[in-house]
Amino acid sequence: MRARFPRGLSSEVLGFALAGGAAYAADLGLFVWLRGPGGFGPIGAKALSFLAGCTVAYLGNALGTYRGRTPAVGRARQYGVFFAVNVAGALVQLGCLGVSHYVLGLASARADVVSGAGVGMALATALRFWGTRTLVFRGTARARGG
Protein backbone atom coordinates (compact mmCIF):
# COMPACT_ATOMS: atom_id res chain seq x y z
CA MET A 1 0.00 0.00 0.00
CA ARG A 2 1.37 3.38 -0.99
CA ALA A 3 1.27 6.29 1.44
CA ARG A 4 -0.37 9.38 0.01
CA PHE A 5 0.16 13.00 1.02
CA PRO A 6 -2.90 15.16 1.50
CA ARG A 7 -3.54 17.32 -1.58
CA GLY A 8 -0.88 19.99 -1.92
CA LEU A 9 1.41 18.63 0.80
CA SER A 10 3.76 16.92 -1.64
CA SER A 11 4.32 20.18 -3.56
CA GLU A 12 4.81 21.95 -0.23
CA VAL A 13 7.44 19.41 0.83
CA LEU A 14 9.16 19.73 -2.55
CA GLY A 15 9.16 23.55 -2.37
CA PHE A 16 10.47 23.44 1.20
CA ALA A 17 13.24 21.03 0.13
CA LEU A 18 14.25 23.22 -2.83
CA ALA A 19 14.37 26.34 -0.65
CA GLY A 20 16.36 24.40 1.94
CA GLY A 21 18.80 23.11 -0.66
CA ALA A 22 19.41 26.64 -1.94
CA ALA A 23 19.86 27.85 1.64
CA TYR A 24 22.33 25.07 2.39
CA ALA A 25 24.35 25.95 -0.71
CA ALA A 26 24.40 29.65 0.26
CA ASP A 27 25.38 28.83 3.86
CA LEU A 28 28.15 26.44 2.86
CA GLY A 29 29.50 28.59 0.03
CA LEU A 30 29.61 31.75 2.09
CA PHE A 31 31.13 29.95 5.09
CA VAL A 32 33.92 28.48 2.96
CA TRP A 33 34.61 31.85 1.35
CA LEU A 34 34.56 33.75 4.66
CA ARG A 35 36.88 31.20 6.32
CA GLY A 36 39.30 31.28 3.38
CA PRO A 37 39.69 34.42 1.27
CA GLY A 38 37.38 36.44 3.52
CA GLY A 39 39.73 35.99 6.47
CA PHE A 40 37.00 35.55 9.12
CA GLY A 41 37.30 33.33 12.16
CA PRO A 42 35.07 30.25 12.43
CA ILE A 43 32.37 31.74 14.67
CA GLY A 44 31.97 34.99 12.77
CA ALA A 45 32.00 33.16 9.44
CA LYS A 46 29.38 30.67 10.61
CA ALA A 47 27.16 33.36 12.12
CA LEU A 48 27.14 35.33 8.86
CA SER A 49 26.68 32.26 6.66
CA PHE A 50 23.84 31.02 8.91
CA LEU A 51 22.11 34.39 8.59
CA ALA A 52 22.54 34.29 4.82
CA GLY A 53 21.21 30.73 4.66
CA CYS A 54 18.17 31.67 6.75
CA THR A 55 17.48 34.62 4.46
CA VAL A 56 17.72 32.48 1.32
CA ALA A 57 15.42 29.84 2.88
CA TYR A 58 12.91 32.49 3.96
CA LEU A 59 12.85 34.08 0.51
CA GLY A 60 12.51 30.68 -1.15
CA ASN A 61 9.58 29.77 1.05
CA ALA A 62 7.88 33.18 1.04
CA LEU A 63 8.27 33.75 -2.70
CA GLY A 64 8.08 30.11 -3.77
CA THR A 65 6.58 27.46 -1.52
CA TYR A 66 4.02 29.73 0.18
CA ARG A 67 3.71 32.42 -2.52
CA GLY A 68 -0.04 31.85 -2.80
CA ARG A 69 -0.61 32.93 0.78
CA THR A 70 -1.04 36.43 2.11
CA PRO A 71 0.96 37.10 5.29
CA ALA A 72 -1.16 37.61 8.41
CA VAL A 73 1.66 39.70 9.91
CA GLY A 74 4.35 41.94 8.46
CA ARG A 75 7.23 40.36 6.58
CA ALA A 76 9.76 41.53 9.19
CA ARG A 77 7.90 39.78 12.00
CA GLN A 78 7.38 36.73 9.81
CA TYR A 79 11.12 36.60 9.12
CA GLY A 80 11.83 36.91 12.85
CA VAL A 81 9.69 33.86 13.60
CA PHE A 82 11.30 32.02 10.68
CA PHE A 83 14.76 32.87 12.04
CA ALA A 84 13.75 31.61 15.52
CA VAL A 85 12.52 28.33 14.03
CA ASN A 86 15.87 27.94 12.25
CA VAL A 87 17.80 28.66 15.44
CA ALA A 88 15.70 25.99 17.18
CA GLY A 89 16.66 23.58 14.39
CA ALA A 90 20.33 24.40 14.85
CA LEU A 91 19.98 23.76 18.59
CA VAL A 92 18.42 20.36 17.87
CA GLN A 93 21.45 19.47 15.74
CA LEU A 94 23.84 20.64 18.46
CA GLY A 95 21.81 18.73 21.06
CA CYS A 96 22.03 15.49 19.09
CA LEU A 97 25.77 15.96 18.68
CA GLY A 98 26.24 16.82 22.37
CA VAL A 99 24.23 13.85 23.65
CA SER A 100 25.99 11.42 21.32
CA HIS A 101 29.48 12.75 21.98
CA TYR A 102 29.40 13.68 25.67
CA VAL A 103 26.61 11.58 27.18
CA LEU A 104 26.76 8.37 25.17
CA GLY A 105 30.53 8.58 24.69
CA LEU A 106 30.36 8.09 20.91
CA ALA A 107 33.31 10.41 20.30
CA SER A 108 34.71 9.31 16.93
CA ALA A 109 34.60 11.66 13.96
CA ARG A 110 32.19 9.26 12.22
CA ALA A 111 29.84 9.19 15.21
CA ASP A 112 29.89 13.00 15.33
CA VAL A 113 28.95 13.19 11.64
CA VAL A 114 26.15 10.65 12.06
CA SER A 115 24.70 12.34 15.14
CA GLY A 116 25.14 15.96 14.05
CA ALA A 117 24.78 15.88 10.28
CA GLY A 118 22.63 12.74 10.05
CA VAL A 119 20.23 12.27 12.94
CA GLY A 120 20.43 15.89 14.03
CA MET A 121 19.83 17.22 10.52
CA ALA A 122 16.84 14.90 10.00
CA LEU A 123 15.22 15.97 13.27
CA ALA A 124 16.07 19.64 12.67
CA THR A 125 14.58 19.50 9.17
CA ALA A 126 11.36 17.99 10.50
CA LEU A 127 11.19 20.74 13.15
CA ARG A 128 11.89 23.44 10.55
CA PHE A 129 9.21 22.10 8.20
CA TRP A 130 6.65 21.95 11.00
CA GLY A 131 7.63 25.39 12.30
CA THR A 132 7.63 26.99 8.86
CA ARG A 133 4.16 25.75 7.96
CA THR A 134 2.51 26.17 11.38
CA LEU A 135 4.28 29.12 13.02
CA VAL A 136 5.65 31.24 10.18
CA PHE A 137 2.87 30.88 7.61
CA ARG A 138 0.16 29.69 10.03
CA GLY A 139 -2.16 32.67 10.03
CA THR A 140 -2.04 33.16 6.32
CA ALA A 141 -4.98 33.04 4.00
CA ARG A 142 -5.01 32.10 0.35
CA ALA A 143 -4.42 35.13 -1.83
CA ARG A 144 -7.38 36.04 -4.00
CA GLY A 145 -7.13 34.65 -7.47
CA GLY A 146 -4.11 32.46 -6.54
PAMIGU-11704 format. One line per field, with one value per atom (N, C-alpha, C): residue in one letter; x, y, z. Coordinates in nm, 3 decimals. Layout:
! residues N
res (A;...) .
u (X;...) .
v (Y;...) .
w (Z;...) .
! end
This chain:
! residues 146
res (M;M;M;R;R;R;A;A;A;R;R;R;F;F;F;P;P;P;R;R;R;G;G;G;L;L;L;S;S;S;S;S;S;E;E;E;V;V;V;L;L;L;G;G;G;F;F;F;A;A;A;L;L;L;A;A;A;G;G;G;G;G;G;A;A;A;A;A;A;Y;Y;Y;A;A;A;A;A;A;D;D;D;L;L;L;G;G;G;L;L;L;F;F;F;V;V;V;W;W;W;L;L;L;R;R;R;G;G;G;P;P;P;G;G;G;G;G;G;F;F;F;G;G;G;P;P;P;I;I;I;G;G;G;A;A;A;K;K;K;A;A;A;L;L;L;S;S;S;F;F;F;L;L;L;A;A;A;G;G;G;C;C;C;T;T;T;V;V;V;A;A;A;Y;Y;Y;L;L;L;G;G;G;N;N;N;A;A;A;L;L;L;G;G;G;T;T;T;Y;Y;Y;R;R;R;G;G;G;R;R;R;T;T;T;P;P;P;A;A;A;V;V;V;G;G;G;R;R;R;A;A;A;R;R;R;Q;Q;Q;Y;Y;Y;G;G;G;V;V;V;F;F;F;F;F;F;A;A;A;V;V;V;N;N;N;V;V;V;A;A;A;G;G;G;A;A;A;L;L;L;V;V;V;Q;Q;Q;L;L;L;G;G;G;C;C;C;L;L;L;G;G;G;V;V;V;S;S;S;H;H;H;Y;Y;Y;V;V;V;L;L;L;G;G;G;L;L;L;A;A;A;S;S;S;A;A;A;R;R;R;A;A;A;D;D;D;V;V;V;V;V;V;S;S;S;G;G;G;A;A;A;G;G;G;V;V;V;G;G;G;M;M;M;A;A;A;L;L;L;A;A;A;T;T;T;A;A;A;L;L;L;R;R;R;F;F;F;W;W;W;G;G;G;T;T;T;R;R;R;T;T;T;L;L;L;V;V;V;F;F;F;R;R;R;G;G;G;T;T;T;A;A;A;R;R;R;A;A;A;R;R;R;G;G;G;G;G;G) .
u (0.085;0.000;0.089;0.056;0.137;0.081;0.169;0.127;0.100;-0.002;-0.037;-0.039;0.021;0.016;-0.121;-0.169;-0.290;-0.263;-0.368;-0.354;-0.270;-0.171;-0.088;0.033;0.029;0.141;0.268;0.255;0.376;0.445;0.369;0.432;0.489;0.428;0.481;0.614;0.619;0.744;0.853;0.819;0.916;0.966;0.876;0.916;1.005;0.968;1.047;1.187;1.195;1.324;1.409;1.349;1.425;1.477;1.393;1.437;1.548;1.534;1.636;1.767;1.759;1.880;1.954;1.879;1.941;2.003;1.934;1.986;2.113;2.114;2.233;2.352;2.328;2.435;2.488;2.398;2.440;2.519;2.471;2.538;2.678;2.686;2.815;2.910;2.864;2.950;3.005;2.916;2.961;3.055;3.025;3.113;3.254;3.261;3.392;3.465;3.396;3.461;3.507;3.420;3.456;3.574;3.577;3.688;3.817;3.810;3.930;3.966;3.931;3.969;3.914;3.799;3.738;3.814;3.890;3.973;3.900;3.776;3.700;3.736;3.717;3.730;3.610;3.615;3.507;3.370;3.367;3.237;3.174;3.250;3.197;3.153;3.234;3.200;3.071;3.058;2.938;2.815;2.830;2.716;2.665;2.755;2.714;2.657;2.718;2.668;2.533;2.513;2.384;2.276;2.306;2.211;2.177;2.278;2.254;2.169;2.199;2.121;1.977;1.954;1.817;1.743;1.811;1.748;1.712;1.801;1.772;1.654;1.653;1.542;1.410;1.414;1.291;1.239;1.327;1.285;1.232;1.298;1.251;1.113;1.088;0.958;0.851;0.886;0.788;0.752;0.851;0.827;0.801;0.826;0.808;0.703;0.743;0.658;0.524;0.524;0.402;0.360;0.400;0.371;0.222;0.140;-0.004;-0.075;0.000;-0.061;-0.028;-0.122;-0.104;-0.060;0.050;0.096;-0.007;-0.025;-0.116;-0.046;0.086;0.166;0.265;0.336;0.435;0.549;0.612;0.723;0.838;0.866;0.976;0.947;0.826;0.790;0.790;0.740;0.738;0.881;0.973;1.112;1.170;1.135;1.183;1.141;1.016;0.969;1.041;1.059;1.130;1.273;1.340;1.476;1.479;1.381;1.375;1.356;1.273;1.252;1.383;1.459;1.587;1.692;1.690;1.780;1.743;1.614;1.570;1.620;1.614;1.666;1.815;1.889;2.033;2.061;1.980;1.998;1.967;1.871;1.842;1.964;2.025;2.145;2.258;2.280;2.384;2.351;2.224;2.181;2.208;2.176;2.203;2.352;2.432;2.577;2.628;2.580;2.624;2.588;2.466;2.423;2.507;2.522;2.599;2.745;2.806;2.948;2.979;2.905;2.940;2.863;2.740;2.661;2.678;2.665;2.676;2.820;2.913;3.053;3.091;3.006;3.036;3.117;3.247;3.331;3.416;3.393;3.471;3.419;3.501;3.460;3.337;3.334;3.219;3.092;3.102;2.984;2.935;3.028;2.989;2.915;2.962;2.895;2.756;2.746;2.615;2.517;2.562;2.470;2.438;2.537;2.514;2.456;2.519;2.478;2.376;2.361;2.263;2.136;2.141;2.023;1.980;2.076;2.043;1.981;2.037;1.983;1.842;1.818;1.684;1.581;1.614;1.522;1.505;1.613;1.607;1.524;1.536;1.458;1.310;1.276;1.136;1.082;1.160;1.119;1.103;1.196;1.189;1.067;1.038;0.921;0.793;0.782;0.665;0.654;0.763;0.763;0.732;0.786;0.763;0.615;0.555;0.416;0.315;0.350;0.251;0.275;0.399;0.428;0.454;0.528;0.565;0.451;0.393;0.287;0.151;0.137;0.016;-0.108;-0.099;-0.216;-0.241;-0.190;-0.204;-0.327;-0.382;-0.498;-0.456;-0.528;-0.501;-0.521;-0.429;-0.442;-0.556;-0.627;-0.738;-0.684;-0.752;-0.713;-0.589;-0.535;-0.411;-0.421) .
v (-0.117;0.000;0.124;0.217;0.338;0.451;0.515;0.629;0.747;0.823;0.938;1.063;1.171;1.300;1.361;1.438;1.516;1.609;1.645;1.732;1.856;1.881;1.999;1.981;1.880;1.863;1.821;1.736;1.692;1.809;1.901;2.018;2.111;2.115;2.195;2.138;2.006;1.941;1.964;1.951;1.973;2.117;2.214;2.355;2.384;2.327;2.344;2.285;2.168;2.103;2.184;2.239;2.322;2.448;2.514;2.634;2.598;2.485;2.440;2.406;2.344;2.311;2.437;2.537;2.664;2.732;2.725;2.785;2.715;2.583;2.507;2.546;2.557;2.595;2.735;2.828;2.965;2.965;2.892;2.883;2.824;2.711;2.644;2.728;2.780;2.859;2.983;3.054;3.175;3.141;3.035;2.995;2.963;2.885;2.848;2.973;3.063;3.185;3.273;3.290;3.375;3.317;3.184;3.120;3.126;3.124;3.128;3.270;3.308;3.442;3.557;3.536;3.644;3.674;3.578;3.599;3.603;3.554;3.555;3.434;3.446;3.333;3.241;3.122;3.025;3.070;3.135;3.174;3.288;3.388;3.499;3.453;3.368;3.316;3.235;3.151;3.067;3.151;3.250;3.336;3.408;3.464;3.533;3.438;3.321;3.226;3.168;3.149;3.102;3.205;3.331;3.439;3.444;3.430;3.429;3.310;3.193;3.073;3.087;3.144;3.167;3.262;3.364;3.462;3.398;3.318;3.248;3.151;3.077;2.984;3.059;3.170;3.249;3.298;3.356;3.408;3.296;3.182;3.068;3.021;3.020;2.977;3.085;3.210;3.318;3.347;3.342;3.375;3.253;3.135;3.011;2.921;2.846;2.746;2.802;2.916;2.973;3.102;3.118;3.242;3.269;3.167;3.185;3.228;3.254;3.293;3.438;3.504;3.643;3.643;3.710;3.710;3.772;3.709;3.761;3.868;3.870;3.970;4.029;4.133;4.194;4.099;4.123;4.036;4.035;4.148;4.153;4.062;4.066;3.978;3.832;3.808;3.673;3.618;3.702;3.660;3.632;3.713;3.691;3.556;3.518;3.386;3.277;3.299;3.202;3.184;3.293;3.287;3.208;3.233;3.161;3.011;2.974;2.833;2.771;2.845;2.794;2.783;2.876;2.866;2.743;2.719;2.599;2.473;2.472;2.358;2.339;2.448;2.440;2.386;2.426;2.376;2.227;2.179;2.036;1.960;2.012;1.947;1.945;2.058;2.064;1.971;1.963;1.873;1.728;1.686;1.549;1.519;1.613;1.596;1.589;1.679;1.682;1.555;1.507;1.385;1.266;1.254;1.142;1.146;1.263;1.275;1.271;1.351;1.368;1.278;1.242;1.158;1.011;0.978;0.837;0.794;0.890;0.858;0.814;0.843;0.809;0.925;0.924;1.041;1.034;0.937;0.931;1.036;1.070;1.166;1.114;0.985;0.926;0.937;0.909;0.919;1.064;1.159;1.300;1.339;1.289;1.319;1.256;1.132;1.065;1.136;1.172;1.234;1.378;1.454;1.596;1.621;1.562;1.588;1.486;1.375;1.274;1.284;1.228;1.227;1.369;1.451;1.589;1.667;1.651;1.722;1.673;1.544;1.490;1.546;1.543;1.597;1.748;1.818;1.964;2.000;1.923;1.950;1.928;1.823;1.799;1.915;1.960;2.074;2.200;2.225;2.344;2.339;2.223;2.210;2.238;2.172;2.195;2.343;2.401;2.539;2.637;2.609;2.699;2.699;2.581;2.575;2.610;2.591;2.617;2.745;2.790;2.912;3.032;3.011;3.124;3.161;3.062;3.088;3.042;3.025;2.969;3.052;3.181;3.267;3.325;3.261;3.316;3.262;3.344;3.304;3.296;3.219;3.210;3.348;3.387;3.513;3.502;3.606;3.604;3.581;3.493;3.465;3.378;3.323;3.246;3.108) .
w (0.000;0.000;0.000;-0.084;-0.099;-0.014;0.063;0.144;0.052;0.083;0.001;0.088;0.035;0.102;0.079;0.177;0.150;0.032;-0.040;-0.158;-0.126;-0.207;-0.192;-0.101;-0.014;0.080;0.008;-0.094;-0.164;-0.234;-0.293;-0.356;-0.249;-0.132;-0.023;0.026;0.040;0.083;-0.021;-0.149;-0.255;-0.254;-0.242;-0.237;-0.117;-0.002;0.120;0.100;0.037;0.013;-0.084;-0.188;-0.283;-0.216;-0.137;-0.065;0.033;0.101;0.194;0.126;0.010;-0.066;-0.109;-0.155;-0.194;-0.072;0.041;0.164;0.210;0.201;0.239;0.152;0.021;-0.071;-0.038;-0.009;0.026;0.156;0.256;0.386;0.369;0.303;0.286;0.202;0.090;0.003;0.071;0.140;0.209;0.324;0.398;0.509;0.458;0.352;0.296;0.249;0.183;0.135;0.252;0.352;0.466;0.544;0.559;0.632;0.554;0.422;0.338;0.299;0.176;0.127;0.209;0.273;0.352;0.480;0.530;0.647;0.780;0.787;0.912;0.996;1.126;1.216;1.202;1.263;1.243;1.295;1.409;1.467;1.388;1.356;1.277;1.139;1.077;0.944;0.950;1.051;1.061;1.093;1.179;1.212;1.088;1.008;0.886;0.782;0.766;0.666;0.710;0.840;0.891;0.863;0.887;0.859;0.710;0.626;0.482;0.441;0.496;0.466;0.509;0.627;0.675;0.582;0.535;0.446;0.313;0.258;0.132;0.152;0.262;0.288;0.305;0.378;0.396;0.261;0.182;0.051;-0.038;-0.036;-0.115;-0.073;0.056;0.105;0.086;0.116;0.104;-0.041;-0.130;-0.270;-0.357;-0.301;-0.377;-0.313;-0.213;-0.152;-0.106;-0.039;0.018;-0.052;-0.178;-0.252;-0.269;-0.264;-0.280;-0.154;-0.050;0.078;0.110;0.170;0.211;0.357;0.390;0.529;0.623;0.738;0.841;0.925;0.919;0.991;0.892;0.933;0.846;0.815;0.702;0.658;0.758;0.822;0.919;1.038;1.088;1.200;1.155;1.035;0.981;0.969;0.922;0.912;1.051;1.148;1.285;1.339;1.315;1.360;1.281;1.151;1.068;1.119;1.152;1.204;1.335;1.424;1.552;1.530;1.434;1.403;1.355;1.274;1.225;1.335;1.428;1.544;1.627;1.644;1.718;1.647;1.514;1.439;1.460;1.460;1.485;1.625;1.721;1.859;1.868;1.791;1.787;1.735;1.628;1.574;1.677;1.743;1.846;1.963;1.998;2.106;2.072;1.951;1.909;1.915;1.866;1.868;2.012;2.097;2.237;2.313;2.295;2.365;2.317;2.187;2.132;2.179;2.169;2.198;2.348;2.426;2.567;2.663;2.628;2.718;2.685;2.557;2.517;2.494;2.486;2.469;2.328;2.230;2.091;2.032;2.054;2.030;1.903;1.817;1.693;1.595;1.499;1.396;1.322;1.292;1.222;1.305;1.434;1.521;1.528;1.531;1.533;1.404;1.291;1.164;1.162;1.206;1.206;1.298;1.418;1.514;1.479;1.435;1.405;1.267;1.165;1.028;0.977;1.045;1.005;1.087;1.206;1.294;1.329;1.366;1.403;1.289;1.169;1.052;1.019;1.028;1.000;1.099;1.227;1.327;1.312;1.285;1.267;1.144;1.038;0.917;0.943;1.016;1.050;1.135;1.231;1.315;1.230;1.141;1.055;0.963;0.907;0.820;0.900;1.015;1.100;1.140;1.186;1.230;1.118;0.999;0.886;0.847;0.841;0.796;0.906;1.032;1.138;1.216;1.226;1.302;1.213;1.104;1.018;0.924;0.858;0.761;0.812;0.942;1.003;0.984;1.006;1.003;0.867;0.764;0.632;0.564;0.479;0.400;0.255;0.178;0.035;-0.028;-0.111;-0.183;-0.283;-0.303;-0.400;-0.540;-0.610;-0.747;-0.760;-0.648;-0.654;-0.614) .
! end
